[in-house]
Amino acid sequence: MALRSLSKLKLNKSLVRCFSAEPKLVSLDVNEKTGFATLNMQRPPVNSLNLELLTEITAALTEAEKIKCRGMVLTSKNDGVFSAGLDIMEMYNPEPERMKKFWMALQDAWIKLYGTSYPTVAVINGHSPAGGCLLALSCEYRVIVQNYGIGLNETQLGIVAPTWFISSMKNVIGQRKSEIALTTGHIHSADEALQIGLVDEVVADKEEAIARGEAFLKRFAKIPPLARSLTKKFLRQATIDDLVNNREADLNRFVDLALLPEVQKSLGAYIQALKKKSSKSN
């Protein structure tokens, strides 16, 4: 099932304008020569995943499907932080209905990214804790820039990672390594992440990371797209179905856990710590 050349598609330039115009939180750019898309997260200051950013990520992934891109690089517009993870303010003293919409948007974004028909690469050009790590794990290949960290550190914040976060990690590094990583909430250095298989390559800078990511995408140039996408689906569908079939229960667990007094206290302490750190740096 051959893909049409993206140079023949009139959607490209309008697509870039649609997702790049302020105050959009993501941009989606398509290279007409290679057919590869680049999805940049660009929510200041650290790409914290709130309701709006998650909604835009899902929309961009859907557009990439529509134009039949040959592969996608997920990265951050600015170096330093790939994504700081879930926006704590969506969970601290929350407005109940918005908090539910937020979690459902996170479910949507993960289902869409984890199940894309096109190959995906995370170019991790900054720190990637918690939800940032989840996004990276959802891609098929991960290239991290040296001196940055990555991991699911929920337990350090008094939060329990949902089962689909856990499955995303187990599917990459296995049961035993996931147990240690998740229960300790460890943030791995780039070299540690490479050693346990959490990332595939460590490079010097974003430019090199993009090049290595695109090299991975080019591996599929001669692979029939339908065969590749169906194989990926067969490998990943059970993990996706586990969430799809239990979305409401997952939402209720999240809400119940987030509203526990001890969790709210832990989140509040974390927010205060961040404010103190910010005031000292200023």
C-alpha positions in Angstrom: 0.0 0.0 0.0 2.1 2.9 -1.3 2.1 6.2 0.4 1.6 9.3 -1.8 4.4 11.8 -1.9 3.8 14.5 0.7 5.0 17.1 -1.8 1.7 16.5 -3.6 -0.3 17.1 -0.6 -1.7 20.6 -0.2 -2.2 20.1 3.5 1.5 20.6 4.4 1.9 24.4 4.6 -1.5 25.0 6.1 -0.8 22.3 8.6 2.3 24.0 9.8 0.5 27.3 10.1 -2.3 25.7 12.0 -0.1 24.2 14.7 2.6 26.9 14.8 0.4 30.0 15.2 0.4 31.6 18.7 -0.8 30.8 21.2 -0.6 27.1 20.1 1.2 24.8 22.4 2.6 22.5 19.7 3.9 22.8 16.2 3.7 20.1 13.6 6.1 20.5 10.6 6.4 18.1 7.7 9.5 17.7 5.6 8.2 17.3 2.1 11.3 15.5 0.9 11.4 12.8 3.5 7.8 12.7 4.5 8.8 12.9 8.2 6.9 15.1 10.6 8.3 16.8 13.7 6.0 17.5 16.6 7.4 20.2 18.8 6.0 20.7 22.3 6.2 24.5 23.1 4.3 25.3 26.3 6.4 27.6 28.4 8.3 27.1 30.5 8.8 23.4 30.7 6.1 21.7 28.6 4.0 20.7 31.7 1.2 18.5 30.4 -2.0 20.3 31.1 -5.5 19.8 29.5 -4.8 22.2 26.7 -1.3 20.8 25.7 -2.5 17.2 25.8 -5.5 18.1 23.6 -3.2 19.7 21.1 -0.8 16.8 21.1 -3.6 14.4 20.2 -4.9 16.7 17.5 -1.4 16.9 15.9 -1.0 13.2 16.0 -4.3 12.8 14.3 -3.3 15.2 11.6 0.0 13.3 11.0 -2.2 10.2 10.5 -4.4 12.0 8.0 -1.5 13.2 5.8 0.0 9.7 6.0 3.4 10.9 7.2 6.2 8.3 6.9 7.4 8.9 10.5 7.4 11.4 13.3 9.9 12.9 15.7 8.5 14.1 19.0 10.6 16.7 20.8 10.7 20.0 22.6 11.1 23.3 20.9 13.6 24.5 23.5 16.5 22.5 25.0 16.6 21.9 28.7 13.3 20.1 29.4 11.6 17.7 27.1 8.6 17.7 29.3 8.4 18.2 33.1 5.5 15.7 33.2 1.9 16.2 34.3 1.0 19.7 35.4 0.7 19.5 39.1 -1.8 22.3 39.2 -4.3 20.1 37.3 -4.3 17.9 40.4 -3.7 20.2 43.4 -6.9 21.6 44.9 -8.6 20.8 41.5 -11.9 21.7 40.0 -13.4 18.2 39.7 -14.8 18.4 36.2 -11.7 19.9 34.7 -9.6 17.3 36.5 -11.6 14.6 34.9 -11.3 16.2 31.4 -7.5 16.5 32.1 -7.1 12.8 32.8 -9.3 11.8 29.9 -7.1 14.0 27.6 -4.0 12.2 28.9 -5.6 8.8 28.2 -6.4 10.0 24.6 -2.9 11.3 24.0 -1.3 8.1 25.2 -3.7 5.9 23.2 -3.0 7.9 20.0 0.8 8.1 20.4 1.2 4.5 21.5 -0.9 3.2 18.6 0.2 5.4 15.7 0.4 3.6 12.3 3.6 5.5 11.5 6.9 5.0 13.2 7.8 7.4 16.1 11.0 8.7 17.7 11.4 10.7 20.9 14.2 13.2 20.6 14.7 13.9 24.3 16.5 17.2 24.3 16.0 17.9 28.0 14.9 16.4 31.3 12.0 14.0 31.0 10.5 13.0 34.3 7.1 11.3 34.9 4.6 12.2 32.1 7.6 13.3 29.9 9.0 9.8 30.3 5.7 8.3 29.5 5.6 10.2 26.1 9.1 9.0 25.3 8.2 5.4 26.3 5.2 5.6 24.0 7.5 6.1 21.0 9.3 3.3 19.2 12.8 4.7 19.5 14.4 7.1 22.0 17.4 9.3 21.6 18.5 11.4 24.6 21.0 14.3 24.7 23.8 13.8 27.2 23.5 15.3 30.7 19.7 15.0 30.9 17.6 12.6 33.0 14.5 10.4 32.4 12.3 8.3 34.6 8.9 7.7 36.1 9.3 9.3 39.5 5.7 9.3 40.7 6.4 7.5 44.0 8.7 10.4 45.1 5.7 12.7 44.9 3.5 10.3 46.8 1.6 9.3 43.6 1.1 5.8 42.2 1.8 5.4 38.5 -1.2 4.0 36.6 -1.1 0.5 35.2 -0.6 1.8 31.7 2.4 3.9 32.7 3.8 0.7 34.3 3.0 -1.4 31.2 4.7 1.2 28.9 7.9 0.9 30.9 7.7 -2.9 31.3 7.3 -3.3 27.6 10.6 -1.4 27.1 12.9 -2.6 29.9 11.2 -5.6 31.4 9.6 -6.6 34.7 12.5 -6.6 37.1 14.1 -3.3 36.0 10.7 -1.7 36.0 10.1 -2.8 39.6 13.2 -1.1 40.7 12.8 2.0 38.6 9.1 2.5 39.5 9.2 1.7 43.2 12.2 4.0 43.8 11.0 6.7 41.4 14.5 7.0 40.1 15.4 9.5 37.5 18.1 7.9 35.3 21.0 9.8 33.9 21.3 9.4 30.1 24.0 6.8 30.5 22.0 4.9 33.1 19.0 5.0 30.8 21.1 3.6 28.0 22.5 0.8 30.2 19.0 -0.5 31.1 17.5 0.0 27.7 15.2 2.9 28.6 16.7 4.8 25.7 18.4 3.6 22.5 21.1 6.2 22.0 22.9 9.0 23.9 24.2 11.9 21.8 25.9 15.2 22.3 23.2 17.6 21.2 19.7 18.0 19.6 21.0 18.3 16.1 22.7 14.9 16.4 19.6 13.5 18.1 17.4 14.5 15.2 19.8 13.0 12.7 19.9 9.7 14.7 16.1 9.7 15.0 15.6 10.2 11.3 18.1 7.5 10.6 15.8 5.1 12.6 12.8 6.3 10.6 14.7 5.7 7.3 15.0 2.0 8.2 11.4 1.5 7.1 11.9 3.1 3.7 11.6 -0.3 1.9 9.2 -1.9 4.4 5.6 -1.9 3.1 3.8 0.6 5.4 0.7 -1.6 5.9 2.7 -4.6 7.0 4.8 -2.5 9.3 1.7 -0.7 10.9 -0.2 -4.0 11.4 2.8 -5.6 13.0 3.1 -2.7 15.4 -0.6 -3.0 16.1 -0.4 -6.7 16.9 2.5 -6.0 19.3 0.9 -3.1 21.1 -2.9 -3.6 20.9 -3.2 -5.7 24.1 -1.6 -2.9 26.1 -3.9 -0.3 24.5 -7.0 -2.5 24.9 -6.3 -2.8 28.6 -6.8 0.9 29.1 -9.6 1.3 26.5 -11.6 -1.4 28.2 -11.1 0.1 31.6 -11.0 3.8 31.0 -13.7 4.8 33.4 -12.2 2.6 36.2 -8.8 4.2 35.5 -10.3 7.7 35.7 -12.1 6.9 39.0 -8.9 5.5 40.5 -7.0 8.6 39.5 -9.6 11.0 40.9 -9.9 9.0 44.2 -6.2 8.8 44.6 -5.5 12.5 43.7 -8.1 13.7 46.2 -6.6 11.8 49.2 -5.5 14.2 51.9 -2.1 12.8 52.1 -1.6 13.1 48.3 -2.9 16.7 48.3 -0.4 17.4 51.1 2.4 15.9 49.2 1.6 17.8 46.1 1.3 21.0 48.1 4.8 20.4 49.6 6.2 19.8 46.2 4.7 23.0 44.8 6.2 25.0 47.7 9.6 23.4 47.1 9.4 24.4 43.5 8.5 28.0 44.5 11.5 28.2 46.9 13.8 26.8 44.3 12.6 29.4 41.8 12.9 32.3 44.2 16.5 31.3 45.0 17.4 31.1 41.3 16.0 34.5 40.8 
